[in-house]
Amino acid sequence: MNDYLFVLLALILTIIIEFIVYSIFIKKNYGKLFLYSVLINGFTNPLANLISTYTKIPTALLILEFFVIVVEVFFIKSLLEVKYWKAILISIVANIISWILGYLILIYLL
């Protein structure tokens, strides 16, 4: 699969999956939550996927995912107007679920 197509597909899957997670936690303003999912993941996902495409060291991928979670905590805290503990929880849950489901879906497609 072309690297750019892979990144685009990963971004679309992540936006949808993380929007669902945001919706489970917040339960209101679904249009805003979708927009925030697009904004947050439009910033973090393409860069993370491009780096991970060219990095084959498992430790580097864990460090990269950690930084994605940290960056997203600040976005979630600001945009969703939640407390830090809830932003941390949302970011961790959203990223774990989107990583696992995205990985399984992309393995199936490849």
N, C-alpha and C positions, 0 to 999 in steps of 0.2 A: 504494500500500500504506500502510495506517495506520502512523504512526511507532512506536507501541508494539509492533505486530506485527513490524515490521522489526527493532526492537531485540531482541525475544524470539527471533526466528529467527536473527539474527546471534549471539546469545549461545549458543544451542543448537549451531549449527554450530561456533563457536569452541571450546566445551567439548569437543566430539567430536574435532575436528581436533587441538587442542593435547594432548588426552589421548593420542592416537596418537603424537604427537611425543615426549611425555614417556616413553611406553612404549618407544619405539625407543632412547632414551638410557639409561633406567634398567633396564629388563628385569626388574623384580620388583615385588611388592606392587601388582598392577594395580588392586585395589579402592581402595587408598590414593591411587594416582596419579589415578584418576578423581575421587575426592573432592577432591583438591588442585586439579585442573583446574576443578572446579565452584567451589571457594572463590576461587581466584585470579581466574578470569575473571568470576565473579559480582561481584567488586569492581571490576575495571578495564573490562570490556567494555560494560556498559550506559551508563556515564558517557561513555566514549569514543565510542560510537555516537550517543548523543544530541547530543553536541557536534559530531561530524562531520556529522550530519544538517542542522544549522543553520549550519555553516561551509562556505562554498564557496571559500575561499582555499586553493589547493594547499599552500602553505608551512605554513599552520596545521595541516593534516592530517599533514604530516610531523613537525612539532614534537609534535603530540599523540601520534603513534605512538611517537616517541622516548621520551616520558615514560611511556607504557604499558610499553615494554620495560624501562626503568629500574626502575619500581615492581615489575614481575614478577620481575626479577632477585633482588630482596631476598626476595620470597615463595618463589621457587624455591630459593634458597640455604638458607633457613630450613626449609622444609617437606620438601624432597627431600634435605636434608643433603648437598649437594654443594659443591665448591670454587667460588669466585667465577667463575673462568674457564669452568667447565662451566655454571654458572647463566646466565652471559652468553650462551654459545653456544646453550643450550636456549631461552632467551627470544627471541633473534634468529631462530633457525630456526622456532620455533613461531609467532611473530608474522608472519613473512614468508609462511609456508605458509598460515596461517589467513587472512591478508589476501587473498592471491591467490585461493585456492580460494573463500573467502567472497564475494569480489567477483564472480568468475565465476558462481557459483551464484545469487547475488542478481540479477545482470544477466539471467540466463536466466529467473528467476522473475518479474521485473518486466516 
